[in-house]
Amino acid sequence: MNRGSPFLINSCLAFCMLWLPQLSWAGERPAWEEHLKTSLAADFVTEEDHLWLRSAELMLYGAVDHRFDGRLTLAAHEYQGQYMFEVHEAFLSSSRWLPRGQIKVGHFFLNIGRLNQFHQHDWPFLSTPRVHREFLDFEAVADTGVEISYLLPGSQFLELTLGVTRGYNWGHTHTKGLRPQMPIHYLHPNFFVDLGRGQGLLLGTTYVGHVENSGLRRSLVGLDATYKWRQGRVLKYHLQSEIWYERINPQVTEARERVGAYFFPEYGLDEQWSAGLRLDLFSDLSRRFVTTGERQENLDVTFIPTLTFRHSEFALFRLAYAYDLRTAQGESDRRHQELQLQLTFILGDHPAHEF
């Protein structure tokens, strides 16, 4: 299993294409190049008692011209024993065509829920919550299409996001996929409340629909909430949560219904240290006994206490302990424990998130 050479070759090629022209440029640079920003990020985590590179990301972003901004993100993940660069994002966006709105066209992370809008190295915890992994993806659902966000007029912040994407695949795949019977379509309203004294609450609901080429119909309904209370430069209190319900209707078998959630309260000890506890809940509502066909009660629970040290906004160290308990009616409980570590660093400019 050769992990190193393809990744090293691709990294060298990317470096040469991006940096050598800038080093050899003589004379005054054009205006657009002055706005080009570059970010490199590496995310290391432990898995089964060994440290491995979960992702390496190269991001280019900035103004394309006086109306459009652009972003190109290349990321390397391990796939079948090798690291390969792939396009995570490549899109144009503009807030100058639609008053109080923004239009995004290209390949991007869908604006659904909370976590799906961020790369893993920007998450407030180490591992992927099970509900996100089962319903969406290990990192995020990305697709090619159009997304429009509109901020409704009024004194309160209420933003509506509507998107339609190709839907040839769902989640992270390396295959071309087949034309769906209905593309991915989603609606994500966001409501922000300024609570004063450095406090803010962002609430969102999500609906996602999709009918695959095989006729499999997917419906997702979600609720997300993010609360932050800053005291000076310290994020003193932080709460992030998502609750999702999924219904899948295959053509031949009966419908499958599942529900899951995660809750992550975090307390800031000072500017650099914070401690949190993530609670994951997951249940398959359509799971049945093989013999009788009756519905089987089941609940999977995971506790993950987390300690984070942010040396700066560009370097992060994280320690977590995961205790996973899976219970099902008529079966023995299953337990799994794991100590997890994370090291993340960023080189260059990294775009800031609004909240």
N, C-alpha and C positions, 0 to 999 in steps of 0.2 A: 504494500500500500504506500504509494508515493505522495506524501502530503506537501512536501516543500517545493519541488521544482516548478510546477505550474504556477503556483502562487508567486514565487520569486520572479519568474520570467515576466508575468503579467504586471507585477509591481514595477519592475524596471522599465518596461515599455510605457506604462502610464506616467512614470516620473519624467522620462525623456520627452514625451509628447507635451506635457504640461509646463515643465520648468525650463527646459533648454531654450525654447524660443524667447522666453522672458530674459534669460541671462545674456543672450546674444543680441538683444534689441539695442540698436544704436539710435540715439536721437530722442525726440519727444514722443511719448506714447499717446495713442488716440484716447479720446475722452471715455469711450466705453470700457477700455481696459483699466482705467483708474477705478472703476466701480466694481471690477471683478474681485471677488473674495474667495479664498480657499480654506477649507477645513479638512483636517485629517483626524480620524478618531479610531482608537483601538480599544477593544473590550475583551478582557480576559476573565474567565470564570473557571471554577473547579467543577468537575463531574467525575464521579466514581473515583475519588481520591487523586485525580491528576488535573493539572492546570492546562487549559487549552484556549486558543484564540477563538472566541465565539464569532467575532466579526471585526473586519477592518473596513473603514469607510472613507471614501474620498468625495468631498462635496465642493462643487463650484456653484456660486450663486452671485447675483447682482443684477444691475439694470441692463436690459438688452438695448433699449432706446428710451425715448421720453415717455412712452406709454406702457411698455411691458417690462416686467422682471422675469428672470429665468432661473431655473435650478436644475443641476445635473448631479445626481448622486450615484456613485458606483460603490458597491459593497462586495466584499469577499466573505463567503461562508463555506464551511466544509460540506461537501456533498459527495457521497459515495467515496469517502476517503481522500478527496482532493479539495483544495481551495480554488475557487473560481470567481473571477469578477463577474458581476451581473449588474444590470441597471435597476436600481431601486426607484429612482425618481428622475423624470425628465419632463419638465412642464414649463409652460408660460403662464404667468398670472398678471392680472391688472386690476387696479382699483380706480382707474381713470375713465373707463368706458361706462360703467353703471354707477350713478350717484348712490352713495351709501352702500355700495355693494362691491363684490370682488368676483372675478371670473377666472377659473383655472382650467387649462386645456393641456392634455398630455397624459403622462403616466405618473401616478401619485398614490400616496397612502390615502385611503378613503376617510373622509371626515365623519366617522361614526364612533360613538362611544367616546372614551377618553384616551386609553392606551393606544388605540389604533392610529392615532395622529402623530405618535412619537417613535423615534428609533430607540432600540433597547438601551443604549448607553445613556439615554435621557430619562429612563424610568426611575421612579423613586425607590424601587426595590430591585432585587437581583433576578429572580426567576419569573417565568410566565405563569400567571394564575391559570388554574385548570379551565375555568369557564372561557377564558380568552383563547387558550390553546385548542380547546375542543370546538368552539363555535367559529372562531376567526382564524388565528394562525399563531405560530410560535412568536412572531414579531408583529406583523400587520398584514391586513388584506390590501394589496395594491393592484391597480388595474388602470386601463387606458380609457379615457373618456372626458366628460365635461362636468364641472362642478361650479355652482353659483351660490354665493352667500350674500344675504341681504339683511342689513340692519334696519329694522322697522323704526319709523320716526316716533318720537316721544321721549319722555324723561327717563324711562327705564330702558336698560339694555336687553333687547330681545332680537336675536339673530337667527334667521332661518337659512339652512343649508340644504340644497337639493342637488343630487348628483345622478348621472346615468353613465355607466361604463359598459364595456364590451361584454363581459361575463363569460368569456370562453373558458376561463378557469376560475376556481374559488381558492383563495389563499395562495400560499407560496408553492409554485410548481416549476418544473423545467420542461414542460411539454407545451405544444402549441394550443391544444384543446380544440373543441368543436363549437360551432356556432350554437348559441343557446336558443331555446324557444322564446325566452324573455330575458333581456339583459339585466344586469344588476342595477337596481334603482333604490335610492335611499333618501330619507328625509331626517334631518337632525336639527331641531330647534334648540337654541341655547339661551338661558336666562341668567343674567348676572345681577347680583345684589351687593351693593357696597354697604357694608355694615359699620363703616367708620372705624377710626383708631387702628388703621392698618389691617382691617378684617375684610374678607371678600368671600362670597359663596357663588359658585358657578354650577347651575343645574342644567341637565340636558336629557332629552329623550331621543330615541332612535328607532326608526323602522327601516328594515332592509328586506327587499324581495328579490327573488331570482328563480328562474326555471331553466335547468340545464338541458342540454341536447337530449339526454335520455328521458326527459320528462320529470325528473326529480324536482320537486318544488320546495324551495327553502324560504322560510319566513323567520325573521329575527326581530324581537322587540326588546329594547334596552332602556335603562335609566342610569345616568351617571351623575355623580356629585363630587365636587372638589371644594374644600374649605381651606383657607389660609389666613393666618393671623401673624403678621410681622410686627416685631418690636425692635425698632431701629433696623439694624442689618441682620437680625436673627429671625429666621422663620420659626417662631416659637411653637405654633400648633399647625398641624397639617393633617387633613383627613381626605382620603380619596377612596371612592367606592364605585363599583359598577354591578348592576343586576341585569341578567340576560335571560330571556326565554326563547327557546328555539323549537320550531315545528318543521319537520321534514315529511313530505308526502311522496314516497316512491310510487311508481305506477303499479307494481305487483304486490308488494307487502303492505302491511298496515302502517299508519302514520307513527312517527317517533316524536316524542315530546321530552324535552330536557330543560332543566333550569339550573342556573348557577350564579354565584356572586363572589365578590371579594370585598373585604373591608380593611383599610390600612390607615390606622391612626399613627401619627409620628410626632414626637416631641423634640424640639430643638434645645440641646443642652447649652450650646453657645454657637458662634458663627461657623464652627467647623464640625462639631459633633452633634449627632442626632440619633435617637433610638425609636424604633417603631415595631409594631406587631401586626402582621398580616394574617387575616382569617379567610380561608377559602372554603366555600360550600358548594357542593355539586350533587345533583340527583337526576337519575333517569326515570321520568314519570311513566314511561311506557314499558319498563322492564317487567318481565313476567316469569312465573315459574314454568319450567319445561313440561312438567307433568300435568298440572291442572289448568294452566293458561291464565291463572289469576295474577293480578298486579302484585309485584314484589316491592316492598318498601326497602329503600336503600338511601344512604346518605354518606357522602365522602367529605371528610373534614381535614383541613391542613392548617397547622399553626406554624408561623414562620417569624420568630423574633429576629430583628435586624438592627445592627449597629453600623452607622455610616460615619466615615471621616472624610470630609472634603478639605483637602489641603489647599485648594483654590478652586475657582470655577473650571479649571482645566485638568484637574487631577483628583481622582476619587478612589477610596478604598472602602470595601464593604464586607462585613461578616454576617452570615445568617445561619440559622439552624432550622431545618425543616422537619416537622413531625407530621406524617401523613397517616390518617386512620380511615379505612374504608370498611363500612358496615353494610350488610345486605341480609334481609330476612331469610333464614334458613341456611346461612353460610357462616363460617368462622370469620371473625374480624381479621383484617390484614393491616399490619403496621409497617411503616418504613421511616427510618431516620437518616438524616444526611447533614453534614456540616458543609457550608458553601462559602466560597470566597470570591471576591470580584475586584479587579483592578481596571480602571478606565482612565485614559488620558486623551487629550485633544491638543492638536497642533494647529495654529492659525486662528482665523476668525470663525466663530460658530454663531449661527443666527439665534437670537434670543427668542424665547417663547413668551407670548403675551401674558399668560396666567398659569 
